Every structure is written in C-alpha cells, then in structure tokens.
C-alpha cells in the first residue's frame, strides 16, 4: 500500500511532517482516529506511572480511520491505535476477531487479548504491515436498538436491520431475517435517526458508545423511545502498533519496557470499556424502556462462513481451545 500524496493538501502534509514521529526525545507520539467513546484512550495512558512518556492525540486531520495503520508504518506517528477490523486488510485471519461465536463473552475476549495466543495471531500482520504489534484491547460489544416494543417471543425473520459491515455479522443477520442487512452509518446519531424514521426495524450499536451518549444526553436519550436488545452479537476491539524504525531507535532499556507497558495500557483500556458496558446494561435494565437480554438465541451457530483465509486454515493458537478448522466454501467447522 503506497502513500497517496494526492489525498492531502500541501498544508496538511507540511503539518504532518512537522508533527510526525516522536514529539521529543523523551516522548513517544500516539495517535488514533475513531470515535473515542468517553475519552477512554487518554484515560488508559493516564494515572499510571509508566516508565515511558507519551503524547496522545488524534490525527484525523491527516488520515481517515482506515489509514492509521499506513500512517504509523510511514512514520507520521510513533504509535498508532486502529480498529482491529482494518487489520484484516493485511491478514484475513484477523476478521475472526469480529466474527459471532469466536468469543463467548467480553471477559473471554479480554483474557484472550492479554495472552500469547493474541501475539501469535498478529505475527503475519506485523510482517505485512511492517509495524511492531503492541497489543489488543476490548472496546465494547455490539447490540441492537429497536423503536418497536420488543417481546421475548419476537423473531427477526422478515425484519429490516442495519449493521456495520463486519465479518460474519452480515451472514448472521441475513440468516436470522431472511434479508440482506443494510449498511449502517458510522455515526450513532445517524443510526438513531434511521430507527426514529422507521427506515429499519433494528440498528446495531456499540455498548460503550451508547453508554457515553446516554450519560451526556440523558434527556434526549430518555425521550428517544427506543428499545434495547442485549444481543452481544460481535465484539469491537482496537490494536496498538508501533513504527518499526521508532521501535528500533529506542535505547535497549526503553525497548525492553515497551511490551510490559502496553500490556498494562491495553488491559486498562479493556477494563474501562468493560466498566462502561456494565454501566449501560444496568442502566438499560432499570430504565422504563423495553430491555431484552435473551435475544437472538440462535445467533451463534458453529460456522466460519467467508471470514476464513483463502487456504481454509485457522491459526492453531487462536482456536487451540475450540479445536476448529475453517472451511470457507461451505461454511462448516470440523472438530
């Protein structure tokens, strides 16, 4: 993937060049470009005495969210944080992170993220993207909102639904509804508008994002008259990566601190997201809105679908406990 100079103006390029790489010899520059729900990223870097110093900011003025990996590789920042769905462009194994039934719970995802299995999963990504993988962090589950009152006996068959185009999720809801889901807009406000106007019956939302919206817009939220379906049909996550030259240029003592430092940072971010999600579930179950926890009981079928790599093999470390192999053509998983 090449750096497209036509995509940005000369002024923007000058700004990026002047502000690229490390902020100073003592600080590592950290950037991200996605909706940071509740300012969790700065919180993950703050409040703990890390042996390394960081300067955290967004660099959306230079790149869109899908260009963070490329920007980090090209040295516009020392460290980049990107949604893990974009990493699948470099290694299609990584699409499995968002696939239904890969993880049974948020806690299961967080435990995996801090394991040696996660590091093994990203080895190919490191080679293809030419960056240093630093860690994986949980950023909330995806659930459903509906304008109509929901009953536990309700089925999704025939319903119109809008979801973000994540691996496996499209197939899941096509099977559940009998219709191809619409592509949901990235902005939460636009998704809520789709529900209010009756464009679709359901939209999927991130739990941490919805909780932050509820906290900051309580009056508006309580008068939206939407109903919450705790489906947890997919999990969102972000990856931390470092420019290879920045990593190699660190003194040996500081280079040794990178891995343990980011183990703490990614763990802290995961727990902040989990706390926000728990707050949302408690908030929604105690609200006057209809709350349905046992939704989409048949959602997690033992299928791999089209998210498997071309050769049909899943990473052995990734499925060590489940002992599955992917068969991309027929969607079957064998024990």
SVG drawing of the C-alpha trace seen along z (x, -y; Angstrom):
<svg xmlns="http://www.w3.org/2000/svg" viewBox="-44 -25 64 58">
<polyline fill="none" stroke="black" stroke-width="0.4" points="0.0,0.0 1.6,-3.3 1.3,-6.7 -1.1,-8.8 0.1,-12.4 -2.9,-13.5 -5.2,-12.6 -4.0,-15.5 -3.2,-19.2 0.3,-20.7 -0.6,-22.5 -1.8,-19.3 1.3,-17.4 3.5,-20.2 1.7,-19.9 2.0,-16.1 5.7,-16.3 6.4,-18.9 4.4,-16.9 5.4,-13.4 7.5,-10.9 8.3,-11.4 7.2,-14.6 10.6,-14.8 13.4,-12.5 11.7,-11.8 8.1,-11.3 6.6,-8.8 3.7,-10.2 0.5,-8.2 -2.4,-8.9 -5.8,-7.4 -8.7,-8.3 -12.0,-6.9 -14.9,-7.9 -13.2,-7.5 -16.2,-6.7 -15.9,-8.6 -12.2,-9.5 -11.1,-6.1 -7.8,-6.2 -6.3,-9.2 -7.5,-7.6 -5.7,-4.3 -2.4,-6.3 -3.1,-8.5 -3.0,-7.9 -0.3,-5.2 3.5,-5.8 4.7,-4.2 8.5,-4.0 7.9,-5.6 6.4,-9.0 3.6,-9.5 1.9,-12.4 -1.6,-11.2 -3.7,-12.9 -5.9,-12.2 -4.5,-12.7 -7.8,-12.6 -6.7,-15.8 -4.2,-13.7 -5.8,-10.3 -9.2,-8.7 -9.6,-5.8 -8.7,-3.2 -5.3,-4.9 -4.0,-4.8 -2.0,-1.6 -0.4,-3.1 0.3,-6.4 2.1,-4.5 4.1,-2.4 5.2,-5.6 6.3,-7.3 3.7,-10.1 3.5,-8.9 5.5,-6.5 2.4,-4.6 -1.0,-4.2 -4.2,-2.8 -6.7,-1.4 -9.9,0.6 -8.9,4.2 -11.3,4.6 -8.8,2.6 -6.0,5.1 -7.9,7.7 -6.6,6.0 -3.2,7.2 -4.1,10.7 -7.6,12.1 -7.3,14.3 -8.0,11.2 -11.5,10.9 -12.3,13.7 -12.0,11.2 -15.4,9.7 -17.0,13.0 -20.0,14.2 -19.1,17.1 -15.4,16.5 -15.7,15.4 -18.3,16.4 -18.1,13.2 -16.4,9.9 -14.3,11.4 -13.3,14.2 -12.1,11.6 -10.1,9.6 -8.4,12.8 -7.5,13.7 -6.2,10.2 -3.6,10.5 -2.5,14.0 0.4,15.3 -2.2,16.6 -3.1,12.9 0.6,12.1 0.9,15.2 -2.2,14.2 -0.7,10.9 2.7,12.2 1.6,12.2 0.1,8.7 3.4,7.4 5.2,8.7 2.6,7.5 2.0,4.0 5.7,3.6 4.9,2.4 5.5,3.7 2.4,5.1 2.0,3.8 -1.4,5.1 -5.1,5.7 -7.8,4.1 -11.5,4.7 -13.8,1.7 -17.3,3.0 -19.9,5.3 -22.4,4.7 -26.1,4.8 -29.4,3.8 -31.8,0.9 -35.4,1.1 -38.2,-1.6 -41.0,1.0 -41.7,2.7 -39.8,6.0 -41.2,9.2 -39.1,12.2 -41.2,14.3 -40.3,12.0 -38.4,13.3 -36.1,11.4 -37.5,13.1 -38.6,10.5 -37.2,7.6 -35.1,4.8 -31.8,4.3 -28.8,2.1 -25.4,3.2 -21.7,2.2 -20.2,4.4 -18.2,6.7 -17.1,10.3 -19.7,12.8 -22.3,10.3 -23.8,9.7 -24.2,13.5 -25.6,13.9 -28.5,11.4 -29.2,12.5 -29.9,15.9 -31.9,14.5 -34.0,12.1 -34.1,13.6 -33.0,10.2 -29.6,8.7 -28.8,6.2 -28.3,2.6 -25.0,0.9 -25.4,-1.2 -23.8,-4.7 -20.8,-5.1 -22.2,-8.0 -24.6,-6.9 -26.9,-9.9 -27.5,-8.8 -28.3,-5.3 -30.8,-6.6 -32.3,-8.7 -32.9,-5.5 -34.8,-4.0 -36.8,-7.1 -37.9,-7.5 -38.7,-3.8 -36.1,-3.2 -35.2,0.1 -36.5,2.1 -33.2,2.6 -29.7,1.0 -26.6,2.3 -24.7,0.1 -21.6,0.3 -22.3,0.7 -19.6,-1.8 -20.6,-4.4 -24.3,-4.1 -23.5,-4.4 -21.5,-7.6 -24.3,-9.0 -26.8,-8.2 -24.6,-9.9 -24.1,-13.0 -27.6,-13.3 -29.8,-11.8 -32.9,-13.9 -32.7,-13.3 -31.9,-9.6 -34.9,-9.0 -37.2,-10.6 -36.0,-8.6 -38.4,-5.9 -36.1,-3.1 -35.8,0.4 -32.6,2.2 -31.7,5.7 -28.7,7.1 -27.5,9.4 -23.7,9.0 -23.5,10.4 -20.0,9.1 -17.1,7.5 -15.2,4.3 -11.5,4.0 -8.5,1.9 -4.9,2.8 -1.8,0.8 1.1,0.8 4.5,-1.0 6.5,-2.3 9.4,0.2 12.1,-2.5 10.8,-4.2 10.9,-0.9 14.5,0.0 15.7,-3.5 14.8,-3.2 17.6,-2.6 17.8,1.0 16.4,0.3 13.4,-1.5 12.8,1.0 12.5,3.7 9.8,1.6 7.5,1.4 5.9,4.8 5.1,4.8 4.0,1.1 1.5,1.8 0.2,4.9 -0.8,2.6 -2.2,-0.1 -4.3,2.3 -5.6,4.2 -6.6,0.8 -8.4,-0.2 -10.2,3.1 -11.4,2.8 -12.5,-0.8 -14.6,0.4 -16.0,3.3 -17.0,1.0 -18.8,-1.4 -20.6,1.6 -21.6,2.9 -23.0,-0.5 -25.0,-0.6 -26.6,2.9 -27.5,1.9 -28.8,-1.5 -31.0,0.1 -32.4,2.9 -33.5,0.3 -34.9,-2.1 -38.6,-2.3 -37.5,-1.2 -38.1,2.3 -35.0,4.4 -34.5,7.8 -31.4,9.8 -32.1,13.2 -32.3,12.0 -31.2,13.9 -30.8,17.2 -29.8,18.9 -27.3,16.3 -24.1,18.2 -24.0,21.1 -20.9,23.1 -20.0,21.6 -16.9,20.0 -18.5,18.6 -16.5,16.4 -14.2,14.9 -11.6,17.7 -8.3,17.2 -8.1,18.4 -6.3,21.6 -9.1,22.5 -6.8,22.9 -7.4,21.0 -4.4,20.1 -3.8,23.1 -3.1,20.9 -6.3,19.0 -8.5,22.0 -6.4,24.1 -9.3,24.4 -12.1,24.9 -10.1,27.1 -11.8,25.9 -10.8,25.7 -12.4,23.3 -13.9,24.4 -14.6,21.1 -16.6,22.6 -19.3,24.5 -19.0,22.6 -18.6,25.7 -16.4,26.2 -15.0,29.6 -13.8,30.7"/>
</svg>
